[in-house]
Amino acid sequence: MKSLLIIRHAKSSRDPSGIGDRERTLEERGIRDAHAIGKYLRESSIRPDYLLSSPAVRAKMTAAIIAEEIGYSLDKIQAEELLYEQSTSKIIAYSRNLQNCYSMVMIVGHNPSALELVSALSNQPFGQIPSCGAVCLDFQVENWTEIDHGKGQVRFFISPEMLQEKR
């Protein structure tokens, strides 16, 4: 079985003048939310074998905070240009080339790509993935080359708001 854990970056700052989109950082709320999602993953014993992040600062910050929470080495986070505003088909094609030694891969990216990716792979229309929302898709396949549209089963969907409601 192969699993993709798709996470939308946490709440980021608005576009302050003079700072480009790629350089936007996380707001305090975003930092708290990333810690909460990371803690949830740790407490649920969910730990990816490989962690990919968009190269945008807000995505890399989200990935780093979650990685710290789950005990994933920060120097193993791979920034992947493809995850910054790319098409679903290109991300799926990239995923099909992942090394088979990885059972679970975490992707930290952006909307609308994250939402489109989850919807395409699960064949379930998702209305929204909020900031720092996480969706885990399981594929009953042996090789990454076999993942395809509609083959993913949603194992869970969690958001910072859902975690607050559980308290």
N, C-alpha and C positions, 0 to 999 in steps of 0.2 A: 504494500500500500504506500502511496505517496500523498503528502499533504502540503497544501499551500496555506500559509497564514498571511492574509492580506490586511494591512493596516494603513489607514489614511493618517497622514501626519497630524499631530496635535495642533490645537488652536494657535495660530501665528499672529504676529503683529500686523497691523495694517501697513500699507505701503508708505513708510515715512519718506519725505522728499529726499531725493539723492541716493536712495538705496534701491537697488534693483530687486526684482522678484526673487531671484535665486538667493539673495542675501538676507531675506526676511528671517527673523528669529522667532522663537516661541514666546508667547505671553506667559505670565505667571500661571494662569489657568491651564495653559497647554502643558507646562512643566508638571503641574500637579496631576493632570489627566494621564500623562505618559507614565508617571510613577504608579498611578492606580492600575493602569492596564498591565504594566510590567508585574506588579504585585499579584494581580489576578492570575496571570500566566504562570508565575512561579508557584503560587498556592495550588494551581490546577495541574502542576507537574508538566507544563507544556514548555518545551525548550527546542527551538529549531536547531538543525544541524548546520544551517547556512543562513546568513542574514544579508539581504540585499537592500540598499536604500537609494532613493533618488539622490543626486548630488546637491540638491537645494539644501541650504542650511537648516531650515525648519524640519525637513525630513531626516537629515542626519542627526539633529538634536533628539528627535523623537526616537530614532533607532538606538542611539547611544544610551538614553535614559532607560528604555526597555531592556536593552542588553545588560546594563548594570544590574537591574532588578532580577533578571533571570540567570545571572552568572555567565553570560556569554562574553567572551573576550572582545573588548572594543577594537583591538587591532585586526580582528577577523571580519569586521563589517566591511562589505564590499559596496562602494558607491558605483552605481550603474547608470550611465547617462540615459539609457533607454527608458528608465522609469520617470524621467522628467517630461511630462506632456507627450507621451508616445501613444500610438494606437494599440488597441487591445490585441489585434492580430500579431503585432510585432512582439508584444510581451509574451503572448502564448508561444510564439515561435522560439523566443529566447528560453522560456521555461522548458520546452521540449528538449533543449540541449544541456540541461543541468546534469551534473554527474549523478549516476545512479546510487552512489554511496550515500547520498542525502535522502533521508526519508521525509523530513519536514523542512521546508524552506519558508522563511519569513520575508515578505516584501513590504517595505515602507514607501508609500508613494502618495499620489495626489488624486483628487477627484477632478475630472470625471473618470479618469482611467481606472481607479480602484473599483468604483461602482460598476463600470462597464465590464471589467474583468470578472468580477464576482458573478454578475448577471449572465455573462456569456458561458462561463465554465460550469455554473450550477444549473443553467437553463431555468432559473427562477428570477423573476424581475424583483430587484431590490429597489425600494423607493428612495433610499438614502443611506449613505454611510456617513455618520457625523464625524467631526474632527476626533481623531484618535480611536475611531471605531475599528473593531477587529473582526474579521470573518475567517473562519478556518474551514477549508474545503478538503475533503478526503476523496481520493481517487483509488478505486479498486484495480490498480495496475501495478505491474512490477517495474516498469521503466518510464522515465519522464517522457520519452517519445510518444507514449500512448495517451497522454492527457489530451483532452479535446473538449470542444463545446458540448455542454450538457452532461459531461461525465462526472462532474464534481458533486459530492453530497455535502450539504452544509452540516458540519459538526457542531459549530456554535457561532453565534453572533453576540458580541458584547460591546458596550459603549461606556464611557465614563458616567453618563446619566443613568444607565441601568445599574451600575455599581452603587451609585448614590441611593437609588431606590431600595436596594437590598439591605441598606444599613438600618 
